[in-house]
């Protein structure tokens, strides 16, 4: 396996944060679209998009924390959604 070069290392945190940026933008869009009310309403599809983004972030971070060995099982189990 090839060692990470210096140029690849800074992109790892940016890639992990990209998912959180998407969640932030989705929430920001809803706040802006519903700015005249004190409470906001999210559709099931919007909540599903947010949940998917968060799940992807969790999977990505979980993979990075598991020490990689040739015999290690790197599969990640994700809970089912209704």
N, C-alpha and C positions, 0 to 999 in steps of 0.2 A: 504494500500500500504506500502510496506517495505521501510524503509529509506536506502539510499545508504551507504554502509559500506566504511571504509577508503580504503580498497583494490580495490574497484570498481572505485573510483573517478579518479585516474590517467589515466585510460584507456579511459575515455571519450574524452579528447583532442587528444589522439593518434588516436582514431577512426575517429574523424573529420578530422585530418590531413592526414590520409591514402589516402583519395581521392585526395588531392592536391599533395601528393607524386606520385601518379599514373600519374597525368597530367604532372608533372615535368619529370618523367621518359620517358613518351611518347615523349615529346618535346626534351629531351636529346638524345633519340635514333635517332630521325630524324636529329638533328644537327650533330651527329656523322656519320650517314650514308651518309649525303650530305656535308661533311666537305670541299670539294674542291670548292664549289661554294659560292658566296656571298649571294645568295637568296636560300630559300628552297621551295620545292613543297610538299604540303600535299594532299593526296587523299581525296575524299569525305568520305570514311570510317574512315580515321584517324581523320578528323575534327568532324565527328559524335561521335567517341569515346571520344574525348576531351570534346565535348559539353555535352555528357551524364555524364561524371565524374563531371563536374562543376555543372550540374543540381542536381546530387545526393548530392553533398556537400551543395548546397544552401538549398535543402529540409531538410537535416539533421540539419543544423544550425537553420533554421526557426522553426523546431519542438522544439528545445531546448529553443528558446526565448519566445514561447507562454506559458503563465502561465497555468499549468494544473489544471483544476477543473473538478469535475465529470460531469457537464452538458456541458462542452466546446466541440465544434466540432474540432477535431484534424486533419481533412482531409486537405490535401495540394493540391492545384490546380497547375498543371504544364502545361505550354503552349505547344501546339502541334507543332511538327516539320514536315517540308515537306521533 
